[in-house]
Amino acid sequence: MTAILIFFVAHWYLSLFCQTFFLHRYAAHAVCTMSKGWEKFFFVLTWLFQGSSYLSAYGYGVLHRIHHAYTDTEKDPHSPSFDDNLFKMMWRTKTTYSNIFYRRLDVEERFTKGVPQWNWFDSLADNWVSRVFWIVVYTVFYIFFADAWWQYLLLPIHYAMGPVHGAIINWFAHKYGYTNYDVKDTSKNMLPVDFLMFGESYHNNHHKHGSDPNFGKKWFEIDPGYILIRIMNALGIIKLNKANA
């Protein structure tokens, strides 16, 4: 039980770190810059930590920019206002992401400009061979260390960790919570559950200040993702934009 718990928590937060920092704040919103070497490092780190649910920085970045431009409209790739249930929204998100990733969707330049791309690596990391490999890794770990049948119920979350994180925010943070700002969409903050989401649940704050790397705005809204960003900036791994430094 202890090994399974440690493995699940580690996978949850390591995957979430890559999603909130590299895919969301860096790729989609360009809150900082980094060298090409560090950029490739985070590409690989995202593959290692997201595993079977690896999301391309290009696919995610473009998808998220479209979401901000068309929030809660029919053009929004994921909105509870236009999907009957959570799983229908997740499937529509997946379809739109795939169309962006495989360049089947004609996307405006404003959504693609500056989004990091490493096509060679994406072709290896975002394919079914890689996904099946990671699924086998997770499953074998559970075979060796699980000591109760119910622990295997966690495996589907491992398999789809990235989309699960996205769905929590894109569904629930548009339905439940409080608002600090009057914005033209349904985004809300979910402070009581942010210990699970690394700052991502301050969604209303983020929709008001999309280019701000700090999602917490009230004194009690602590954003762990931003704390790590400040540490990486101090270490010279990244360089925060002057407006955010």
N, C-alpha and C positions, 0 to 999 in steps of 0.2 A: 504493500500500500504506500509506504513512504517513497519508494523509488518512482512509482507511477505519479504520485502527487507532485514530486519535484520536477519530473519530466514534463508534466502538463503545464505547471505554472511557468517553468522556464520557457517552454515553447510559446505559451500565450504572450508573455511580455517581450521576449526577443523578437518575435514576429511583429508585435505591435510597435516596437521601437522602430523597426525598419519601415513600417507603413507610415507612421506618423511623422518621422523625421525625413527619410529619404524620398519616399513616394509622394507624401502629402506636402510637407512644408518646403522641401527642396525642389522636387520635380515639378509639382503643380504650381506652387506659389513663389518659387525662387527667392526665399527669404534670406538666402546666403549664397556664397560662391565657394567653390573648392577646386583643387587641381584635378586634372584628368585622372591622375593616379588614384587619388582618394575617391573620385567618382566611381571608378571601376571597382575599387575595394568595396564600396557600398552596394554596387550591383551584385557582386559575389556574395556579400554578407546577406543580402535580401534573399538570394536563392537558398543559402544555407539555413536561414532562420524561418522563411516562409515555406520552404520545401515544396510539397505537392500543390500548394496554393500560391506559388510564385506569381507575382504581378509585375509586369513590365513597367518601368518608370515612364516610358513613352505612353503606353496604353492607359495607365492610371492617371498620369498627368493631364493628358488631353481629356479623358473622361471627366475628371474632376473640374477642369476649367469649364467644360460644357455645363456641368451641374450648377456652378455658380452663376453662369450667364443666364440660365433658364430655370432657376429653382422653382419648383412647384408649378411648372407649366407642362404642356404635353411634350415639349422638347427635352425635359429633364430626364436623364437616363435612369434616375432612381428617385421616385417621389411617392410617398404614401397617398398623396392626393389623387394619383392616377393609376394606382395598382390596388387590387382588391385585398391582397394579403402579402405577407412578408416574402413568401417563396416566389410568388409571381414577380415581385419587384427584383428579387435576387436574380431570377432568370433573365429579366429584361436587361439588368445591369450587365450580366455575363455576355449576353448577345451583343450589346452595344460595345462593350470592351473588346470582344473578339473582332468585330467589324473595324474598330479603330486599329487594333494591333496588326491585323492582316491587310490594312489599307483598303478595305472594301467600302469604307465610308468616306465620302468627300467632306473633308473637314476644313473649316476656315483657317487661314494662316494665323489669326490671332490666338487660336487654341493650340497651335503646334510650335509657335515661335519660342525657341530657347529650351524646349523640353529635352532633357538628356536622352540620347539614344546610343545603344551599343547593340546593333542588329545581330552581329555574329553571336554574342553571348545570349541574347534573347532567344535566338533560334535553338539553342541548346537547353536553356533553362525553362522556356515556356513551350514545352511539347509533352506528349503523352509518355514518352520513354522516361523522362525526368520525373514526371508526376507519379508514375507507377513505381519507380525506384523508391521515392520517398514514402509512398504508401506502404510498401513492403518493409522499409526500415521501421516505421512506426508500429506496424503490426507485429513484427518480430520482437520488438522491445516489449510489447504487452504480453506476448506469449511467454517470454522469459520471466517477467516481473509481476504481472497481474496475479493477484491471489483471490479475486472474487469476480464472478461473472459480470456484475454491474459496471466494473471498471472499463470493460470493453465498450460501454456506451459512450465513452469519451473519444473513441477513435474517430468517428465522423467529424468531430470538431478539429482534430489534428489534420484530417484530410483537407478540410476547407477553411483553415484558420483565417487566411486573409479576407475572403468574402464574408466570413462570420463577423469579423471586426467591423467591416464596412457596413454590413446590414444592421448591426446594433445601432450605429449612429444614424444611418440614412433612413431608418424606419422609426425607431423609438425616439430619437432626438428631434423628430419632426412631429411627434404626437404628444410627448409627455415632458414636463419640466417647467422651468420658469424662464423669463426673458429679462435681460438687462437693457435691451435696445429694441426700438420699434423698427423692424425691417419688413420689407415687402415679401415675406415668405413665412413659413411655419416653423423655422428653426428655433430650438429651445436648448437650455442648459440642463444637464442632468447631474448636478453636483453629487448627490448621494452615491452614485455608481462610478464616479470618475476614478476611484482607486483601481478600477478594472480597465480603464480606457486611456490612461497616460496623457490626460489633457484634452483628448478628442471630444469628450462629452460637453465641453463648453462651446456648443455648436452655434448658439445664438451670437455669442461674442465673436466667433470666427466669421460668421456671415456678415457681421458689421465691419470687421477689420480683417479682411481676407489676407492681406500681405503682412500682417503682424505675426511674428513667430511665437509670441506669448498669447496663448488662448485664454488665460485667466485674466480677469479684469478687476474683480472685487478683491479686497484684501484676503478673503477666505477662499478664493479660487486659486489653488496652487496647481501649477501646470508642470508636472515632472518632465515632460518632453522638452519644455523650454529650459529647465535647469540643465539638462544634458546638453542642449544646444549651446548654452553659455559656457559650459565646461569645454566643449569641443572648440569653441571660438577662442577661449583662453589658451588652449593647447596648440592652436594654429592649424588644426585639422580643417576647419572651415573659417570663413570670414563673413560675419554678419554684414548685411547692407548698412550703410551709414545711418539710415533712418531708424534701424533697429538695434544698432550697437550700443 
